[in-house]
Amino acid sequence: MFYQVYPRSFADSDGDGIGDLRGIRDKLGYLELLGVDALWICPVMRSPMADGGYDVSDPRDIDPLFGGMAAMDELIADAHDRRLKVTMDLVPNHTSDRHPWFAAALAGAPGGRERDRYIFRDGRGLDGAIPPNNWPSIFGGPAWTRVAEADGRPGQWYLHIFAPEQPDLNWANPEVAADFEQTLRFWLDRGVDGFRLDVAHGMAKPDGLPDMERVDTKMLVHDDSDPRFNNPAVHEIHRRIRKVLDEYPDAVSIGEVWVDDNIRFGEYVRPDELHLAFNFRLAETPFSADAVRAAIDNSLAAVAPVGAVPTWTLSNHDIAREVTRYGGGPVGVARARAMMMVELALPGAVFIYNGAELGLPNVDDLPEAVLRDPVWERSGHTERGRDGCRVPIPWEGVAPPFGFTRAESWLPMPPEWAASTVEAQLEELGSTLSLYRMAIELRGVRPEFAGPRIEWYGSPAGCLAFRRPGGLVCVLNASPVPISLPPGDVLLASVAPENGQLPANAAAWLV
């Protein structure tokens, strides 16, 4: 059970309005109480913060914004004392444009060693004024930026699948792989237990960088035909990474892999590549029994041929929170509670995004002046981006910033979150936080959760039910009316059944 911490938004220890590592350390008791096994910490390495830390200028140091290296060492030690593992977010696809390598590339000559660490190309057309190909950036606009050469004249172009401040590395250059291996060992030797690898399907680029057939893709979206991602050479990169991790027997690698085809997805979790890969089917699925069942079947089928462990998540720092996706308000909360129980009933590894356990919604009405996501600027202020799911966590009190900070929080918090704070929910048995705590505890201790498979049950229209080999039965009522539960004792329910009837928008575990 992994708990994803978005550091800027978790807890602020020094009063600057931005969460930090000592803030996370101060809340380890909360995570222990919640019952999770491991933290996944989004990037905290040195960064100019053009993309919330996913633009790394020094991958082997901690940014002072988050407390520096001493704070990281303290966090690792204290987490281990509480038997919590620590996984870090690493960014192998690109660096910051403030990285020393990129500064050297800009100062260097076309065709030189410094530029070969990145993907520089001559432009097309008269005087090279047209980008080398037609690729757009995931964040909007072109994926190429032209540089000025040493003599001041317009020169080559460099590739950035994301923002211009995030130039893509050239993984065909041996220096890139060697440097990344150094980064892996640096953190593993400091006690880090593993890594979440950002854009794990994106490091390898196709020979010749061919044009895309379609360039009208939505921002933050791509498919399996997209030449920017999922090129076969990426698997050799992951084999090299795995060899390093195999030197540390307990270390784990988790890949962000946006690949729809099950066969191609499964290739990433073969025994000599990633240990785990994010499958986002549940996070992309509406609250519908048929759709949820299809997503579960698909996710299990994707890893079965290679014997890998399935993964489940309902939200993260890039995806709108599940309460909002499922309709918002009380209905959205009820459905999110039910889907959490479905998720935790499944075999495999579960990832919880900070705040999901509080039933927080997206904040989709943030003032335009506070938006930080590069998507906002790159889209010409037509796409608000991902800030709505990154609003800080409310801990206590009755007014913003709800104990998150002593100052003004970096993103404003809605006043109505007073009823959703940790303090407000901790001792309330019917709260979403209490439901999470009970579900996580039962999942960890009850033998009925044993077994790597599920067996589907017959169920009424708009509902689903499955059994684990250990004996657990999970029922989801996504229909608009109550349904009769199958035989068995109710172990836990998102809404208490009445007279053997499970209400709409609810789930239950039976044994």
Salt bridges, closest charged atoms under 4 A:
GLU32 OE1 - ARG82 NH1 2.61
ASP51 OD1 - ARG386 NH2 3.23
ASP61 OD2 - ARG46 NE 2.60
ASP73 OD2 - ARG190 NH2 2.60
GLU74 OE1 - ARG22 NE 3.12
GLU74 OE1 - ARG25 NH1 3.07
ASP78 OD2 - ARG25 NE 2.43
ASP89 OD1 - ARG196 NH1 2.97
GLU149 OE1 - ARG115 NH2 2.66
ASP151 OD2 - ARG153 NE 2.75
ASP168 OD2 - LYS205 NZ 3.03
GLU175 OE1 - ARG113 NH2 2.85
GLU175 OE1 - ARG117 NH2 3.10
ASP179 OD1 - ARG60 NH2 3.07
GLU181 OE2 - ARG240 NH2 2.93
ASP193 OD2 - HIS80 NE2 2.76
ASP198 OD1 - ARG196 NH1 2.95
ASP211 OD2 - ARG124 NH1 3.57
ASP216 OD1 - ARG214 NH2 3.03
ASP226 OD2 - ARG228 NH2 2.57
GLU236 OE1 - ARG239 NH1 3.43
ASP246 OD1 - ARG242 NE 2.96
GLU247 OE2 - ARG185 NH2 2.69
GLU256 OE1 - ARG196 NH2 3.44
GLU267 OE1 - HIS235 NE2 3.34
ASP272 OD2 - ARG239 NE 3.21
GLU273 OE1 - HIS235 ND1 2.80
GLU273 OE2 - ARG239 NH2 3.54
GLU273 OE2 - ARG270 NH2 2.81
ASP318 OD2 - HIS317 NE2 3.38
ASP318 OD1 - ARG386 NH1 2.88
ASP318 OD1 - ARG390 NH2 3.06
ASP373 OD2 - ARG386 NE 2.67
GLU377 OE2 - HIS381 NE2 3.04
GLU448 OE2 - ARG446 NH2 2.90
